[in-house]
């Protein structure tokens, strides 16, 4: 029996034919306005402080008495930097920063990577509790008074070894947090093949696993170097007055009156102190981004 089409009822318009539906394309204002607003906000939040530091560090003393965003009438950044390096004892402070930073970073990376490998490969409930305790150091602030008293009992107060131990305890959680997720993305077949060839756990880690951790270790290295390089709070209580680091030296010369009201010298010191990390960050930018996303995306 053939179907019979009924005429539309009176007073009702015929239904429009159904067409393909899809997401509405944003207008030109949305397509171009949002990136412009985002870039403008970034430029405002980051560009203004950078310009304030650079402009003040390049001004003569009379213009830098009241720091503002105006450009210097005569750029003398080189002269201010030379004065800072000569009168501020930056070379010895730079060596002091390297003395506590380099061993701390190396110890934290090696121990944190080894602990992360064990925590990632042995998924048991006790180790899950251990992992939670290990990464709790990220949110729990260290007790400064307890640290200083403990170092005095051990005879390590005011020494580079004591400061290295404090930094290792503080930033081991950061390495474990980053590396554990990355280790889970490494195929276990690589380790099993090495064990079949007779390799022990130490050889498997250092020859198979550790080289594959370079992207995430680059990220952790930059973060830890940034924390240690700019640290003045913990260094002041542990090694203050015995070993000079760049932030400690800046604090001492600024508070002693050498740079009092000499804002051009203080900002020039900050520029020089920031250059090493800026260079390292620019060279390792791709590895840092791949290390941050590696453990989360794969």
Helices and strands as residue ranges (DSSP letters): H 28-42, I 43-47, H 48-57, H 61-64, H 77-87, H 90-121, H 125-135, G 136-138, H 144-154, H 160-183, H 188-196, H 201-204, I 205-209, H 210-212, H 214-229, H 233-238, H 246-255, H 263-283, H 285-297
